[in-house]
Structure formats: C-alpha cells, structure tokens
C-alpha cells in the first residue's frame, strides 16, 4: 500500500488487517508506531530503484495506491 500514513490510507489499514490480508506499506519518513501487523518498507516512490526494490522484495498480488504527490 502506498499512502498508508495518510488520512485515507491509515483508515484502510485496520480493515485490511482484520480481514486477513498481509499488508506491506511504504514510508518515506519514520515508521509509524501505531500500526501493528503492517510490514513497512522505506522507499522514495519517485526513485525507480526504490520502487523496483520494493516490488522485488514483496512480490505483491495487489496494489492499493493512496499516496498523493
């Protein structure tokens, strides 16, 4: 998930976790402390190398994009 620390993204996290999804999220700053169960990946999504690294590491089946830039 992108934008997991934003207004809409942080509202979606509990729903996804409560419904059994394995949630991986990106962050640019410090890892939020109130998101138990989320697997965080530090990445600058405007950097193609960071984006490729996250996709290679996670191998996601779905992508929820809540980030705004």
Residue, then its C-alpha position, 0 to 999 in steps of 0.5 A: x500500500x502506498x499512502x498508508x500514513x495518510x488520512x485515507x490510507x491509515x483508515x484502510x489499514x485496520x480493515x485490511x488487517x482484520x480481514x486477513x490480508x498481509x499488508x506491506x506499506x511504504x514510508x518515506x519518513x519514520x515508521x509509524x508506531x501505531x500500526x501493528x501487523x503492517x510490514x513497512x518498507x522505506x522507499x522514495x516512490x519517485x526513485x525507480x530503484x526504490x520502487x523496483x526494490x520494493x516490488x522485488x522484495x514483496x512480490x505483491x498480488x495487489x496494489x492499493x495506491x493512496x499516496x498523493x504527490 
